[in-house]
Amino acid sequence: MIKLKGIGVSHGISIGKTYIVINRKIDLKKTSIESHEIENEIIRFNESTAKVMAELDLLIDNSALTDDDKNILTTHKFIIDDPEFENNINNLIKNELFSLEQAITKHFADTIKFFKNIDNQFYSQRAIDFKDVSERLLHNLLGLKNNFIDKLTPETILIMEEIQPSVILNIAQKKIRGLITENGSYTSHSSIIARSINLPTVVGVKGIIKLIENNQKIILDGDKGDIIISPDEETETIYQNMFKLQVLENEKLEKLIGITTQTKDGYRIDLLNNIEFPAEIESILKYKNDGVGLFRTEFLFLDRSDLPSEDEQFKIYLELAEKIFPQKMIIRTFDIGGDKLTQNVLFEEEKNPNLGCRGIRLSLKHIEVFKTQIKAILRATVKGNIKVMFPMISSVSELRKLKKIVKDCIVELEDKKINFDKNLKIGVMIEIPSAAILSDKIAAECDFFSVGTNDLTQYTLAVDRNSENISEYFNTFHPAVLKLIEMTVISAKNKNIPVSVCGEFASIQDAIPLLIGMGVDSLSISPSYSLQTKKIILSIEKDKSKKLVEEILELSTASEVQEKIHKWRKENEV
């Protein structure tokens, strides 16, 4: 029996038989051409891209696919339809005398390298979408097929080095039991599709292919990220029982859809969701939650070296606002830099990017880029359900500068007689200790707060949130972090503005009673945690949670805090 650890990206326990697929390297027999072949290669390029676009259209028109899946395939169409892609391929053929296959390979290899070199897992995983498009084009040109799909059975747990989104869509019809990959992240398109089709999936299981053979029994835990190869009888029995309980629990959770999210003693909580890009809006509609508490707009910088235009942004924001109406959607302005996308026209390399020009600092340095986004957001507010939120605020003076720029944008739109919601609400993310300490002053200057617990923990405890070497020091249950959260909530209440928590902390079961007890108005979490979070909220009494907070804030260590919460939850059956 061998135990391995990965990243659980799609919930569920599965027990099945392994089927290993080694990603084969495409052999290009012809890498260069003669001058007289240029015209023919250009014709082949136009024909092959047209054919692949038609294939994608057929997939998108498939009624069995979710909107999430269709949006991802649409992204692949954008990659092919990008003028920069066409220009680069034409240049490689005409000027470098590359064969079409070699030109495609070169173009996508360079693009993939660019994204993989970005020091952030979320953005580096976008490389797999380019690999998917590259392989689709090359397979079409070379007449290659994924023959392994026909060999999959309903008891298969598929194991690959990495998997492209289109391949997941193809294997979905085989109703396999699970998926394991050596590479991948929670936010990759492949992971999103796996969640959308409820396929238990664990990614980032390094070295698993070398440790297994085909047709071995294997256990996959998509919640914890655990993998067990050739389990003994006792372990298998334990997981079989866990699987049965999982089925029953899922049936119970599904019944919570549509039920008002409130505590046992009637304290109403807005259950909101964080989304990385537009495709995830469907999950919010599925679970009938109260809206989007955090729309991260950084995705607009993906797959490109230029800047997103006002019209491009406007169309995206408006479409999402219309889809989710009448529920609210809080749009966070670009929070780029630090551990996020840093290889773009706006950026300069920094020795310590997390303490550098990131978030709102970048917006104030590039005011025209900021104004473009604000005007796009304003134009999209015609439904009246959009709010805007600024990240990385550290002082009142920053907020005042930003509000002045918003006013300038409003004047510009009024001069052009463009319709928009003149009552746009402006919020602030509290994720720097200085902002929490000054939250009483900041609350007087904005309409709502959202606590970003990930960065607040990082900056309070001086712990790089992405460092594996010191991960044991990153703990939001640390009393210092909790006191800053409480301070922020009190400031919001004193100024009669709502306060939300939008970091990962909001979906941790032990944290929910604390946040309710502090008096937060809403929790904004990943859509996949919606029903489990709702279940916890429905089992809590706010008055008892408030007393728990009073006791917790007297403690000195994170371990004492967590021990106290475990005991409290057991006593109160939460």
C-alpha positions as CSV (number, residue, x, y, z in Angstrom):
1,M,0.0,0.0,0.0
2,I,1.4,3.4,-1.0
3,K,0.0,6.8,0.1
4,L,0.5,9.9,-1.9
5,K,-0.6,13.5,-1.6
6,G,-1.9,16.0,-4.2
7,I,-4.4,18.8,-4.5
8,G,-8.0,17.9,-4.3
9,V,-9.8,20.0,-7.0
10,S,-13.1,18.2,-7.4
11,H,-14.9,16.7,-4.5
12,G,-15.6,13.0,-3.9
13,I,-14.1,9.7,-3.0
14,S,-13.6,7.1,-5.7
15,I,-12.3,3.5,-5.7
16,G,-11.4,2.1,-9.1
17,K,-8.7,0.6,-11.4
18,T,-5.9,2.6,-12.8
19,Y,-5.5,3.4,-16.5
20,I,-2.2,5.3,-17.3
21,V,-1.8,7.5,-20.3
22,I,1.7,8.8,-21.1
23,N,1.5,12.0,-23.1
24,R,3.3,11.2,-26.3
25,K,5.5,13.7,-28.1
26,I,4.3,14.6,-31.5
27,D,6.9,13.7,-34.1
28,L,7.3,16.4,-36.8
29,K,8.8,14.7,-39.8
30,K,9.0,17.9,-41.8
31,T,10.3,21.0,-40.0
32,S,11.3,23.3,-42.9
33,I,10.1,24.1,-46.4
34,E,11.3,25.5,-49.7
35,S,10.3,29.0,-50.9
36,H,7.9,27.6,-53.5
37,E,6.0,25.8,-50.7
38,I,5.1,29.0,-48.8
39,E,1.8,29.6,-50.5
40,N,0.6,26.0,-49.9
41,E,1.6,26.2,-46.2
42,I,-0.5,29.4,-45.8
43,I,-3.4,27.7,-47.5
44,R,-3.0,24.7,-45.2
45,F,-2.9,27.0,-42.2
46,N,-6.2,28.7,-43.1
47,E,-7.9,25.4,-43.9
48,S,-6.8,23.7,-40.6
49,T,-7.8,26.7,-38.4
50,A,-11.2,26.8,-40.1
51,K,-11.7,23.1,-39.5
52,V,-10.7,23.3,-35.9
53,M,-12.9,26.3,-35.3
54,A,-15.8,24.4,-36.8
55,E,-15.1,21.4,-34.5
56,L,-15.1,23.8,-31.5
57,D,-18.4,25.3,-32.7
58,L,-19.9,21.8,-32.8
59,L,-18.8,21.1,-29.3
60,I,-20.1,24.4,-28.0
61,D,-23.5,23.7,-29.6
62,N,-23.7,20.4,-27.7
63,S,-26.6,20.8,-25.3
64,A,-25.1,18.3,-22.9
65,L,-22.2,20.7,-22.0
66,T,-22.5,23.2,-19.2
67,D,-22.0,26.9,-19.9
68,D,-18.7,26.6,-18.0
69,D,-17.5,24.1,-20.5
70,K,-18.7,26.1,-23.5
71,N,-17.0,29.3,-22.2
72,I,-13.7,27.5,-21.9
73,L,-14.0,26.2,-25.5
74,T,-14.9,29.7,-26.6
75,T,-11.6,30.8,-25.0
76,H,-9.8,28.3,-27.2
77,K,-11.6,29.8,-30.2
78,F,-10.2,33.3,-29.2
79,I,-6.7,31.8,-29.0
80,I,-7.0,30.6,-32.6
81,D,-8.7,33.8,-33.8
82,D,-6.1,36.0,-32.3
83,P,-4.5,38.2,-35.1
84,E,-1.1,38.0,-33.3
85,F,-1.3,34.2,-33.7
86,E,-2.0,34.4,-37.4
87,N,0.7,37.0,-37.9
88,N,3.3,35.0,-36.1
89,I,2.6,31.8,-38.0
90,N,2.6,33.6,-41.3
91,N,6.0,35.3,-40.4
92,L,7.5,32.0,-39.4
93,I,6.4,30.4,-42.7
94,K,7.3,33.3,-45.0
95,N,10.5,34.6,-43.3
96,E,11.9,31.5,-41.5
97,L,10.7,28.9,-44.0
98,F,9.1,26.8,-41.1
99,S,6.7,24.1,-42.1
100,L,3.2,24.8,-40.8
101,E,3.5,22.1,-38.1
102,Q,6.9,23.5,-36.9
103,A,5.5,27.1,-36.9
104,I,2.6,26.0,-34.7
105,T,4.9,24.1,-32.4
106,K,7.3,27.1,-32.2
107,H,4.6,29.7,-31.6
108,F,2.9,27.7,-28.8
109,A,6.1,26.6,-27.2
110,D,7.1,30.2,-26.8
111,T,3.7,31.2,-25.4
112,I,3.5,28.2,-23.0
113,K,7.0,29.0,-21.8
114,F,5.9,32.6,-21.1
115,F,3.0,31.5,-18.9
116,K,4.9,28.8,-17.1
117,N,7.6,31.2,-16.1
118,I,5.1,33.4,-14.3
119,D,5.6,32.8,-10.5
120,N,2.0,32.1,-9.7
121,Q,0.2,28.8,-10.1
122,F,-3.1,30.3,-11.2
123,Y,-1.6,32.1,-14.1
124,S,1.0,29.5,-15.1
125,Q,-1.8,26.9,-15.4
126,R,-3.3,28.9,-18.2
127,A,-0.4,27.4,-20.3
128,I,-2.4,24.2,-20.6
129,D,-5.1,25.9,-22.6
130,F,-2.5,26.9,-25.2
131,K,-1.1,23.3,-25.2
132,D,-4.7,22.1,-25.8
133,V,-5.1,24.3,-28.8
134,S,-1.7,23.4,-30.1
135,E,-2.3,19.7,-29.9
136,R,-5.8,20.1,-31.4
137,L,-4.3,21.9,-34.4
138,L,-1.4,19.4,-34.8
139,H,-3.6,16.3,-34.3
140,N,-5.9,17.7,-37.1
141,L,-2.9,18.3,-39.5
142,L,-1.3,15.0,-38.8
143,G,-4.4,12.8,-38.5
144,L,-3.7,11.8,-34.9
145,K,-6.4,10.7,-32.4
146,N,-6.7,10.1,-28.7
147,N,-7.3,6.4,-29.1
148,F,-7.0,5.7,-25.3
149,I,-10.5,7.2,-24.7
150,D,-12.2,4.2,-26.3
151,K,-10.4,1.9,-23.7
152,L,-11.9,3.7,-20.7
153,T,-14.5,2.0,-18.6
154,P,-16.9,3.1,-15.8
155,E,-14.5,1.8,-13.2
156,T,-11.5,3.6,-14.6
157,I,-9.5,6.1,-12.6
158,L,-7.5,7.9,-15.3
159,I,-3.9,8.9,-14.6
160,M,-1.9,11.3,-16.8
161,E,0.9,13.8,-16.5
162,E,-1.5,16.6,-17.3
163,I,-4.8,16.8,-19.1
164,Q,-6.2,19.3,-21.5
165,P,-9.8,20.7,-21.1
166,S,-11.0,19.2,-24.4
167,V,-9.8,15.8,-23.3
168,I,-11.8,16.0,-20.1
169,L,-14.9,16.8,-22.2
170,N,-14.2,13.8,-24.3
171,I,-13.8,11.4,-21.3
172,A,-16.9,12.7,-19.5
173,Q,-19.1,10.6,-21.7
174,K,-17.2,7.5,-20.5
175,K,-18.4,8.1,-16.9
176,I,-15.1,7.2,-15.4
177,R,-14.7,7.2,-11.6
178,G,-11.9,9.7,-11.2
179,L,-8.9,11.6,-12.5
180,I,-5.3,12.0,-11.2
181,T,-2.6,14.1,-12.8
182,E,1.0,14.8,-11.9
183,N,0.6,18.5,-12.8
184,G,-2.2,21.0,-12.4
185,S,-3.8,23.5,-10.0
186,Y,-7.2,24.2,-8.4
187,T,-7.9,27.1,-10.8
188,S,-6.9,25.5,-14.1
189,H,-9.6,25.2,-16.8
190,S,-9.3,21.4,-16.6
191,S,-10.0,21.5,-12.9
192,I,-13.0,23.7,-13.4
193,I,-14.5,21.3,-16.0
194,A,-13.8,18.4,-13.6
195,R,-15.8,20.1,-11.0
196,S,-18.6,21.0,-13.4
197,I,-19.1,17.3,-14.4
198,N,-18.6,16.2,-10.8
199,L,-15.6,14.1,-11.6
200,P,-13.5,13.4,-8.4
201,T,-10.1,14.7,-9.2
202,V,-6.7,15.1,-7.6
203,V,-3.9,17.1,-9.3
204,G,-0.2,17.7,-8.5
205,V,0.5,14.1,-7.5
206,K,4.2,14.2,-8.4
207,G,5.8,10.9,-9.6
208,I,2.7,8.8,-9.4
209,I,3.2,7.4,-12.9
210,K,6.5,5.8,-12.0
211,L,4.9,4.1,-8.9
212,I,1.9,2.4,-10.6
213,E,0.9,0.0,-13.3
214,N,-2.3,-0.4,-15.3
215,N,-5.3,-2.1,-13.7
216,Q,-4.1,-1.5,-10.1
217,K,-6.7,-0.8,-7.4
218,I,-6.5,2.8,-6.3
219,I,-8.4,5.1,-4.0
220,L,-8.8,8.8,-4.7
221,D,-10.0,11.4,-2.2
222,G,-10.9,14.6,-4.1
223,D,-11.6,16.5,-0.9
224,K,-8.3,15.9,1.0
225,G,-6.1,15.3,-2.1
226,D,-5.2,11.8,-0.8
227,I,-4.2,8.9,-3.1
228,I,-3.8,5.3,-1.9
229,I,-2.3,2.8,-4.3
230,S,-3.1,-1.0,-3.8
231,P,-5.0,-0.4,-0.5
232,D,-5.1,-3.2,2.1
233,E,-8.5,-4.7,2.9
234,E,-9.0,-2.6,6.1
235,T,-8.2,0.7,4.3
236,E,-10.5,-0.2,1.4
237,T,-13.4,-1.1,3.8
238,I,-12.9,2.3,5.5
239,Y,-13.1,4.2,2.2
240,Q,-16.1,2.1,1.0
241,N,-18.0,3.2,4.1
242,M,-16.8,6.8,3.6
243,F,-18.1,6.6,0.0
244,K,-21.5,5.4,1.1
245,L,-21.7,8.3,3.7
246,Q,-20.6,10.7,1.0
247,V,-23.5,9.7,-1.3
248,L,-26.0,10.3,1.6
249,E,-24.4,13.6,2.6
250,N,-24.5,14.9,-1.0
251,E,-28.2,14.0,-1.2
252,K,-28.8,16.0,2.0
253,L,-26.8,19.0,0.9
254,E,-28.6,19.2,-2.4
255,K,-31.8,19.8,-0.4
256,L,-30.3,23.0,0.9
257,I,-30.4,24.7,-2.5
258,G,-32.8,27.6,-2.3
259,I,-33.0,27.6,1.5
260,T,-32.4,31.0,3.1
261,T,-28.9,31.2,4.7
262,Q,-29.4,32.1,8.3
263,T,-28.5,30.9,11.8
264,K,-30.8,29.0,14.0
265,D,-31.7,32.2,15.8
266,G,-32.5,34.0,12.6
267,Y,-29.3,36.0,11.8
268,R,-29.3,36.4,8.0
269,I,-26.0,35.8,6.2
270,D,-25.5,36.6,2.5
271,L,-23.8,33.6,1.0
272,L,-21.7,34.9,-1.9
273,N,-19.1,33.4,-4.2
274,N,-15.7,34.3,-5.4
275,I,-15.0,33.8,-9.1
276,E,-11.8,33.9,-11.1
277,F,-13.3,34.2,-14.5
278,P,-16.8,34.4,-16.2
279,A,-17.4,30.6,-16.7
280,E,-17.8,30.1,-12.9
281,I,-21.0,32.2,-12.8
282,E,-23.0,29.1,-13.7
283,S,-22.1,27.5,-10.3
284,I,-23.6,30.4,-8.5
285,L,-26.8,30.1,-10.4
286,K,-26.8,26.4,-9.8
287,Y,-26.6,26.8,-6.0
288,K,-29.0,29.8,-6.0
289,N,-26.6,31.8,-3.8
290,D,-26.8,35.5,-3.1
291,G,-24.4,36.8,-5.7
292,V,-20.7,37.4,-6.4
293,G,-18.8,38.7,-3.5
294,L,-15.5,38.9,-5.4
295,F,-15.0,38.9,-9.1
296,R,-11.3,38.8,-9.7
297,T,-10.8,40.7,-13.0
298,E,-7.1,39.8,-13.5
299,F,-8.2,37.1,-16.0
300,L,-8.5,40.0,-18.5
301,F,-4.7,40.1,-18.7
302,L,-4.4,36.4,-19.6
303,D,-3.3,35.1,-23.0
304,R,-2.2,38.6,-24.2
305,S,0.6,41.1,-24.1
306,D,-1.7,44.2,-24.7
307,L,-4.2,45.8,-22.4
308,P,-7.9,45.0,-22.3
309,S,-10.0,47.8,-23.9
310,E,-12.9,49.6,-22.3
311,D,-15.4,48.0,-24.6
312,E,-14.0,44.5,-24.1
313,Q,-14.3,44.9,-20.3
314,F,-17.8,46.5,-20.5
315,K,-19.2,43.6,-22.5
316,I,-17.9,41.0,-20.0
317,Y,-19.1,42.9,-16.9
318,L,-22.5,43.6,-18.4
319,E,-23.1,40.0,-19.5
320,L,-22.3,38.7,-16.0
321,A,-24.4,41.4,-14.4
322,E,-27.4,40.4,-16.6
323,K,-26.8,36.7,-15.9
324,I,-26.8,37.0,-12.2
325,F,-29.5,39.7,-11.9
326,P,-31.1,40.6,-9.5
327,Q,-28.3,39.2,-7.3
328,K,-25.3,41.6,-6.7
329,M,-21.9,41.4,-8.3
330,I,-18.9,43.0,-6.6
331,I,-16.1,43.7,-9.1
332,R,-12.6,44.0,-7.7
333,T,-10.4,46.3,-9.7
334,F,-7.2,44.8,-11.1
335,D,-5.2,43.3,-8.3
336,I,-2.0,42.5,-10.2
337,G,1.6,42.2,-9.0
338,G,3.0,40.4,-6.0
339,D,2.4,36.7,-6.6
340,K,0.1,37.5,-9.5
341,L,0.7,38.2,-13.2
342,T,3.9,40.2,-13.5
343,Q,5.0,39.8,-17.1
344,N,3.0,42.4,-18.9
345,V,3.5,45.9,-20.3
346,L,2.7,47.5,-17.0
347,F,5.3,45.8,-14.9
348,E,8.9,46.2,-13.8
349,E,10.8,43.4,-12.1
350,E,11.0,43.8,-8.3
351,K,13.1,42.1,-5.7
352,N,10.2,41.8,-3.3
353,P,7.0,42.0,-5.4
354,N,4.6,41.2,-2.5
355,L,5.7,44.5,-0.9
356,G,6.1,46.3,-4.2
357,C,3.9,47.9,-6.8
358,R,0.8,45.7,-6.7
359,G,-2.9,46.1,-6.5
360,I,-4.2,49.6,-6.2
361,R,-0.6,51.0,-6.2
362,L,-0.3,49.9,-9.8
363,S,-3.7,51.5,-10.6
364,L,-2.5,54.8,-9.1
365,K,0.7,54.6,-11.1
366,H,-1.1,53.8,-14.4
367,I,-4.2,56.0,-14.0
368,E,-5.4,55.7,-17.6
369,V,-5.5,51.9,-17.3
370,F,-7.5,52.3,-14.0
371,K,-9.8,54.8,-15.6
372,T,-10.5,52.5,-18.5
373,Q,-11.6,49.8,-16.1
374,I,-13.7,52.1,-14.0
375,K,-15.5,53.5,-17.1
376,A,-16.2,50.0,-18.3
377,I,-17.6,49.1,-14.9
378,L,-19.7,52.2,-14.7
379,R,-21.2,51.5,-18.2
380,A,-22.1,48.0,-17.0
381,T,-24.0,49.2,-14.0
382,V,-27.3,49.8,-15.9
383,K,-28.9,46.8,-14.1
384,G,-28.1,48.4,-10.8
385,N,-26.6,45.2,-9.3
386,I,-22.9,46.0,-9.7
387,K,-20.6,47.3,-6.9
388,V,-16.9,48.1,-7.2
389,M,-14.1,47.2,-4.7
390,F,-10.5,48.4,-4.4
391,P,-7.8,46.0,-3.3
392,M,-4.6,46.6,-1.2
393,I,-5.8,49.8,0.4
394,S,-3.3,50.9,3.1
395,S,-4.4,54.4,3.8
396,V,-7.2,56.9,3.7
397,S,-5.3,59.1,1.3
398,E,-5.2,56.3,-1.3
399,L,-8.9,55.8,-1.1
400,R,-9.6,59.5,-1.6
401,K,-7.4,59.6,-4.7
402,L,-9.2,56.6,-6.1
403,K,-12.6,58.2,-5.4
404,K,-11.5,61.4,-7.1
405,I,-10.6,59.4,-10.2
406,V,-14.0,57.6,-10.1
407,K,-15.7,61.1,-10.0
408,D,-13.6,62.1,-13.1
409,C,-14.8,59.0,-14.9
410,I,-18.4,59.8,-14.0
411,V,-18.1,63.3,-15.4
412,E,-16.6,61.9,-18.7
413,L,-19.5,59.5,-19.1
414,E,-22.1,62.2,-18.3
415,D,-20.5,64.5,-20.9
416,K,-21.0,61.7,-23.5
417,K,-24.5,61.2,-22.2
418,I,-23.8,57.5,-21.4
419,N,-26.3,55.8,-19.1
420,F,-25.0,54.3,-15.8
421,D,-26.0,53.8,-12.2
422,K,-25.2,57.0,-10.4
423,N,-25.5,55.3,-7.0
424,L,-22.5,53.0,-7.6
425,K,-21.3,51.6,-4.2
426,I,-17.6,51.7,-3.6
427,G,-16.0,49.2,-1.3
428,V,-12.5,48.5,0.1
429,M,-10.7,45.2,0.7
430,I,-9.1,45.1,4.2
431,E,-6.1,43.0,3.7
432,I,-3.2,45.1,5.1
433,P,-2.8,45.6,8.9
434,S,-2.7,49.4,8.5
435,A,-6.1,49.3,6.8
436,A,-7.5,47.2,9.6
437,I,-6.0,49.5,12.3
438,L,-7.5,52.5,10.5
439,S,-10.7,50.8,9.5
440,D,-12.8,53.3,11.5
441,K,-11.4,56.1,9.4
442,I,-11.7,54.2,6.1
443,A,-15.3,53.1,6.9
444,A,-16.3,56.7,7.0
445,E,-15.2,57.1,3.3
446,C,-16.7,54.0,1.6
447,D,-19.8,51.9,1.3
448,F,-18.7,48.4,2.4
449,F,-15.8,46.3,3.5
450,S,-14.5,42.9,2.4
451,V,-11.8,41.3,4.5
452,G,-9.2,39.4,2.4
453,T,-7.9,37.0,5.0
454,N,-5.2,35.5,2.8
455,D,-3.2,38.6,2.4
456,L,-4.2,39.9,5.9
457,T,-2.6,36.8,7.4
458,Q,0.5,37.1,5.1
459,Y,1.2,40.7,6.0
460,T,0.3,40.4,9.7
461,L,2.5,37.3,10.4
462,A,5.2,38.2,7.8
463,V,4.7,34.8,6.1
464,D,4.8,34.4,2.3
465,R,1.5,32.7,1.6
466,N,3.1,30.8,-1.3
467,S,6.2,29.5,0.5
468,E,6.1,25.8,1.3
469,N,9.2,26.2,3.5
470,I,7.3,28.2,6.2
471,S,3.7,27.1,5.5
472,E,3.3,26.0,9.1
473,Y,3.5,29.7,10.1
474,F,0.6,30.7,7.9
475,N,-2.4,30.4,10.2
476,T,-5.4,32.8,10.1
477,F,-6.5,31.4,13.5
478,H,-3.5,33.4,15.0
479,P,-5.0,35.7,17.6
480,A,-3.4,38.7,16.1
481,V,-5.1,38.1,12.8
482,L,-8.5,37.4,14.5
483,K,-8.2,40.7,16.5
484,L,-7.6,42.6,13.2
485,I,-10.7,41.0,11.7
486,E,-12.8,41.8,14.8
487,M,-11.5,45.4,14.7
488,T,-12.6,45.7,11.1
489,V,-16.0,44.3,11.8
490,I,-16.6,46.7,14.7
491,S,-15.5,49.7,12.6
492,A,-18.0,48.7,9.9
493,K,-20.8,48.3,12.3
494,N,-20.1,51.6,13.9
495,K,-20.4,53.3,10.5
496,N,-23.4,51.2,9.5
497,I,-21.7,49.7,6.4
498,P,-21.8,45.9,5.6
499,V,-18.7,43.8,6.0
500,S,-17.9,40.5,4.2
501,V,-15.1,38.0,4.5
502,C,-13.8,36.8,1.1
503,G,-10.6,34.9,1.8
504,E,-10.2,31.1,2.1
505,F,-10.8,31.5,5.8
506,A,-14.5,32.0,5.1
507,S,-15.0,28.5,3.9
508,I,-13.1,26.7,6.7
509,Q,-15.7,25.0,8.9
510,D,-14.0,26.0,12.2
511,A,-13.8,29.6,11.1
512,I,-17.4,30.1,10.3
513,P,-18.7,30.2,13.9
514,L,-16.1,32.8,14.7
515,L,-17.0,35.0,11.8
516,I,-20.7,34.8,12.5
517,G,-20.0,35.6,16.2
518,M,-18.0,38.7,15.2
519,G,-21.0,39.9,13.2
520,V,-20.0,39.7,9.6
521,D,-22.9,40.2,7.1
522,S,-21.7,37.9,4.4
523,L,-19.2,35.2,3.5
524,S,-17.8,35.0,0.0
525,I,-16.3,31.6,-0.9
526,S,-15.6,29.3,-3.8
527,P,-18.8,28.0,-5.3
528,S,-17.9,24.4,-4.6
529,Y,-18.0,25.1,-0.8
530,S,-21.5,26.7,-1.0
531,L,-23.7,23.9,0.4
532,Q,-21.3,22.7,3.1
533,T,-20.9,26.3,4.3
534,K,-24.6,26.8,4.3
535,K,-25.0,23.7,6.4
536,I,-22.7,25.0,9.0
537,I,-24.4,28.4,9.1
538,L,-27.8,26.8,9.5
539,S,-26.6,24.8,12.6
540,I,-25.2,27.9,14.4
541,E,-26.8,30.2,17.0
542,K,-25.3,33.6,16.7
543,D,-25.6,34.5,20.4
544,K,-23.6,31.4,21.3
545,S,-21.0,32.2,18.6
546,K,-20.7,35.7,20.0
547,K,-19.8,34.3,23.4
548,L,-17.3,32.0,21.7
549,V,-15.5,35.0,20.1
550,E,-15.2,36.7,23.5
551,E,-13.5,33.6,24.9
552,I,-11.3,33.1,21.8
553,L,-9.9,36.6,21.8
554,E,-8.5,36.0,25.3
555,L,-6.3,33.2,24.1
556,S,-2.7,33.5,23.1
557,T,-1.9,31.0,20.4
558,A,-3.5,29.6,17.2
559,S,-3.4,26.1,18.6
560,E,-5.4,27.2,21.7
561,V,-7.9,28.9,19.4
562,Q,-8.4,25.8,17.2
563,E,-8.7,23.5,20.2
564,K,-11.3,25.8,21.8
565,I,-13.3,25.8,18.5
566,H,-13.2,22.0,18.1
567,K,-14.5,21.6,21.7
568,W,-17.2,24.3,21.1
569,R,-18.4,22.7,17.9
570,K,-18.7,19.3,19.5
571,E,-20.7,20.7,22.4
572,N,-23.0,22.7,20.2
573,E,-23.3,20.0,17.4
574,V,-22.1,22.4,14.7
